[in-house]
Amino acid sequence: MIRFRIIFLLISFFGLWACSSNSSLENFDKKTWVNDAKGCKNERLKYLESIEKQKETLKGLSQAQVVAILGKPDSQELLKRNAKTFTYFVSQGSQCGSGSKEGTALIVHFGALNYVSELSRNQY
């Protein structure tokens, strides 16, 4: 019986360790990204290219893992068939209430199972 408990604990430990989200991005400062709310300071813009180069790292991650890496999205939208998008505004635009009407956003697309399926840049 003790042997069974030890095996169960080891399997549980390794299962949790394998599923943990220690993912991070190279050349990315989460604190700066999060502190640039809605991209109004244009601080996020300098990380956009780095994120796009590492999009394969982000593909397949869960919503919780994306939030752990990029922080809470500026907006999210529920689409057909339980698909969802997270929008992170990257540069100053109409969302800032300024005179500038055009801006850039990073769109993270999630499939029906809530894993990243695509990342795209959007000019709005």
C-alpha positions as CSV (number, residue, x, y, z in Angstrom):
1,M,0.0,0.0,0.0
2,I,2.8,2.4,0.8
3,R,4.5,1.5,-2.5
4,F,1.3,2.5,-4.3
5,R,1.1,5.8,-2.5
6,I,4.7,6.7,-3.4
7,I,4.2,5.8,-7.1
8,F,1.0,7.9,-7.1
9,L,2.7,10.9,-5.5
10,L,5.6,10.7,-8.0
11,I,3.3,10.4,-11.0
12,S,1.2,13.4,-9.7
13,F,4.3,15.5,-9.1
14,F,5.8,14.9,-12.5
15,G,2.3,15.4,-14.1
16,L,2.0,18.8,-12.4
17,W,5.6,19.7,-13.2
18,A,5.1,18.9,-16.9
19,C,2.0,21.0,-17.1
20,S,3.4,24.0,-15.3
21,S,3.7,27.2,-17.3
22,N,7.3,28.4,-17.0
23,S,7.2,29.6,-20.5
24,S,8.7,33.0,-21.2
25,L,9.8,34.9,-24.2
26,E,13.2,36.1,-25.2
27,N,13.8,39.9,-25.5
28,F,10.5,40.6,-23.7
29,D,10.0,42.5,-20.5
30,K,6.6,41.6,-19.0
31,K,6.7,44.5,-16.5
32,T,7.1,47.1,-19.3
33,W,4.5,45.4,-21.4
34,V,1.9,45.3,-18.6
35,N,2.6,48.8,-17.5
36,D,1.8,50.2,-21.0
37,A,-1.9,49.9,-20.6
38,K,-3.6,49.7,-24.0
39,G,-0.3,50.5,-25.7
40,C,-0.9,54.3,-25.1
41,K,2.8,54.9,-24.3
42,N,4.0,52.9,-27.4
43,E,6.3,50.9,-25.1
44,R,4.8,47.6,-26.3
45,L,5.7,48.4,-29.9
46,K,9.4,47.5,-29.3
47,Y,8.4,43.9,-28.3
48,L,6.0,43.2,-31.1
49,E,8.7,42.0,-33.6
50,S,10.2,39.7,-30.9
51,I,6.8,38.2,-30.1
52,E,6.1,37.6,-33.8
53,K,9.4,35.8,-34.2
54,Q,8.5,33.5,-31.3
55,K,4.9,32.8,-32.3
56,E,5.7,29.1,-32.6
57,T,6.5,29.2,-28.9
58,L,3.1,30.7,-28.1
59,K,1.1,28.4,-30.4
60,G,-0.5,25.6,-28.4
61,L,-0.5,27.4,-25.1
62,S,-3.6,27.8,-23.0
63,Q,-5.4,31.0,-22.3
64,A,-4.0,30.9,-18.7
65,Q,-0.4,30.4,-20.0
66,V,-0.8,33.4,-22.4
67,V,-2.0,35.6,-19.6
68,A,0.9,34.4,-17.4
69,I,3.3,35.6,-20.2
70,L,1.6,38.7,-21.7
71,G,-0.7,39.7,-18.9
72,K,-4.4,40.3,-19.0
73,P,-5.6,41.3,-22.6
74,D,-6.9,44.8,-23.3
75,S,-10.0,43.2,-24.8
76,Q,-11.3,39.8,-25.7
77,E,-14.0,38.6,-28.0
78,L,-15.9,35.3,-28.1
79,L,-16.4,34.1,-31.6
80,K,-18.4,31.3,-33.3
81,R,-17.8,27.7,-32.1
82,N,-16.2,28.8,-28.8
83,A,-13.2,30.4,-30.5
84,K,-11.9,33.5,-28.8
85,T,-9.4,36.3,-29.5
86,F,-7.3,38.3,-27.0
87,T,-6.4,41.8,-28.2
88,Y,-3.3,43.5,-26.9
89,F,-3.0,47.1,-28.2
90,V,0.6,47.8,-29.1
91,S,0.7,51.4,-30.2
92,Q,-1.3,54.5,-29.5
93,G,-4.6,54.7,-31.4
94,S,-8.3,55.4,-30.9
95,Q,-8.3,53.3,-27.7
96,C,-6.2,56.0,-26.0
97,G,-8.7,58.8,-26.6
98,S,-6.0,60.8,-28.5
99,G,-6.1,62.4,-31.9
100,S,-4.3,59.4,-33.4
101,K,-6.9,57.1,-35.0
102,E,-4.7,54.4,-36.4
103,G,-2.9,52.0,-34.2
104,T,-1.4,48.5,-34.1
105,A,-2.7,45.5,-32.1
106,L,-1.5,42.0,-31.4
107,I,-4.3,39.5,-31.8
108,V,-4.0,36.1,-30.2
109,H,-6.5,33.6,-31.6
110,F,-7.7,30.6,-29.6
111,G,-9.5,27.6,-31.0
112,A,-12.5,25.9,-29.5
113,L,-10.3,24.0,-27.0
114,N,-8.8,27.3,-25.7
115,Y,-5.3,26.9,-27.1
116,V,-3.5,29.4,-29.2
117,S,-4.0,28.7,-32.9
118,E,-2.6,31.8,-34.4
119,L,-1.1,35.2,-33.7
120,S,-1.5,38.2,-36.0
121,R,-0.8,41.9,-36.2
122,N,-3.7,44.2,-36.9
123,Q,-3.7,47.8,-38.0
124,Y,-7.0,49.4,-36.9
